[in-house]
Amino acid sequence: MVVLSQIFGALFGLLAVVFGAFGAHALKKLYSPDQLKSFETGVKYQMYHAVLLLVIGFNLNLETGHEKLMVFSLVLGTFLFSFSIYALTYSSAKGRKLRFLGPVTPLGGSLLVIGWGLLLYTFLRNWV
């Protein structure tokens, strides 16, 4: 599980840099200011969670069930949250908004909250 956390952390970080550069240059002509702001939110959250996955991958053993669930929640949550935003903004800019993705973003956000909650639980459990 440690390696999985590190691999996804590195992959999400790499993609966040690529998408951020792409958004800053190529998408400025295609997206409205609101769409660009939404896209940037996806990139920021992706990078935040890439760094988090790397930090926990290098500092925790990730052996217990709740620690494995934490990594799973953070990986899946990051993917659902950020990539649904990318798809929504792109489809909206093309005039064909994929409305079925609307509920996917908060589902991803909920998984991120669960991941952070499990991280807090890990710290509290090790502290007590």
C-alpha positions as CSV (number, residue, x, y, z in Angstrom):
1,M,0.0,0.0,0.0
2,V,2.9,2.3,0.6
3,V,4.1,1.9,-2.9
4,L,0.6,2.5,-4.2
5,S,0.4,5.8,-2.3
6,Q,3.7,6.9,-3.7
7,I,2.9,5.9,-7.3
8,F,-0.4,7.7,-7.3
9,G,1.1,10.7,-5.5
10,A,3.7,11.0,-8.1
11,L,1.3,10.4,-11.0
12,F,-1.3,12.9,-9.7
13,G,1.5,15.5,-9.1
14,L,2.9,15.0,-12.6
15,L,-0.6,15.4,-14.2
16,A,-1.4,18.4,-12.0
17,V,1.7,20.2,-13.4
18,V,0.8,19.2,-17.0
19,F,-2.9,20.2,-16.6
20,G,-2.0,23.4,-14.8
21,A,0.4,24.5,-17.6
22,F,-2.2,23.4,-20.2
23,G,-4.9,25.4,-18.4
24,A,-2.7,28.5,-18.0
25,H,-1.9,28.5,-21.7
26,A,-4.1,26.6,-24.1
27,L,-7.4,26.8,-22.3
28,K,-7.5,30.5,-21.7
29,K,-8.8,30.9,-25.3
30,L,-11.3,28.2,-25.0
31,Y,-12.7,28.6,-21.4
32,S,-14.7,31.4,-19.8
33,P,-13.2,32.9,-16.7
34,D,-15.6,30.8,-14.5
35,Q,-14.7,27.6,-16.4
36,L,-11.0,28.4,-16.0
37,K,-11.5,29.0,-12.3
38,S,-13.2,25.6,-11.9
39,F,-10.5,23.9,-13.9
40,E,-7.9,25.5,-11.7
41,T,-9.8,24.2,-8.6
42,G,-9.5,20.7,-9.9
43,V,-5.7,21.1,-10.5
44,K,-5.2,22.6,-7.0
45,Y,-7.0,19.8,-5.3
46,Q,-5.2,17.2,-7.4
47,M,-1.9,18.7,-6.4
48,Y,-2.8,19.0,-2.7
49,H,-3.7,15.3,-2.6
50,A,-0.7,14.3,-4.7
51,V,1.5,15.8,-2.0
52,L,-0.6,14.2,0.8
53,L,-0.3,10.8,-0.8
54,L,3.5,11.2,-1.0
55,V,3.8,12.4,2.5
56,I,1.8,9.5,4.0
57,G,3.5,7.0,1.7
58,F,6.9,8.0,3.0
59,N,5.8,8.4,6.7
60,L,3.2,5.7,7.5
61,N,3.4,2.0,7.1
62,L,-0.1,1.8,5.8
63,E,-0.7,-1.7,7.1
64,T,-4.0,-1.4,9.0
65,G,-7.4,-1.6,7.4
66,H,-8.2,2.0,8.0
67,E,-4.9,3.2,6.6
68,K,-5.5,1.2,3.4
69,L,-9.0,2.6,3.2
70,M,-7.5,6.1,3.7
71,V,-5.2,5.6,0.7
72,F,-8.1,4.2,-1.4
73,S,-10.4,7.1,-0.4
74,L,-7.8,9.7,-1.3
75,V,-6.8,8.1,-4.6
76,L,-10.4,7.5,-5.8
77,G,-11.6,10.8,-4.3
78,T,-8.9,12.8,-6.1
79,F,-9.7,11.0,-9.4
80,L,-13.4,11.5,-9.1
81,F,-13.2,15.1,-7.8
82,S,-10.6,16.6,-10.1
83,F,-11.2,14.6,-13.3
84,S,-15.0,15.2,-13.2
85,I,-14.3,18.9,-13.0
86,Y,-12.0,18.6,-16.0
87,A,-14.6,16.8,-18.0
88,L,-17.4,19.2,-16.9
89,T,-15.5,22.3,-17.8
90,Y,-14.4,20.9,-21.1
91,S,-17.8,19.6,-22.1
92,S,-19.3,22.9,-21.0
93,A,-16.8,24.9,-23.1
94,K,-17.8,22.7,-26.1
95,G,-21.5,23.4,-25.5
96,R,-22.3,19.9,-24.5
97,K,-22.2,19.9,-20.7
98,L,-22.1,16.3,-19.3
99,R,-24.6,16.8,-16.6
100,F,-24.4,13.2,-15.4
101,L,-21.0,14.1,-14.0
102,G,-22.4,16.7,-11.7
103,P,-22.9,14.3,-8.8
104,V,-19.5,12.7,-9.3
105,T,-17.6,15.8,-8.1
106,P,-19.2,15.9,-4.6
107,L,-18.9,12.1,-4.3
108,G,-15.1,12.6,-4.9
109,G,-15.1,15.4,-2.4
110,S,-16.8,13.1,0.1
111,L,-14.1,10.5,-0.4
112,L,-11.5,13.1,0.2
113,V,-13.1,14.1,3.5
114,I,-13.2,10.4,4.5
115,G,-9.5,10.1,3.6
116,W,-8.6,13.1,5.7
117,G,-10.8,11.8,8.6
118,L,-9.0,8.5,8.5
119,L,-5.7,10.3,8.6
120,L,-6.9,12.2,11.7
121,Y,-8.0,8.8,13.2
122,T,-4.5,7.4,12.4
123,F,-2.8,10.3,14.2
124,L,-5.2,10.1,17.2
125,R,-4.8,6.3,17.5
126,N,-1.0,6.5,17.5
127,W,-1.1,9.4,19.9
128,V,-3.3,7.9,22.6
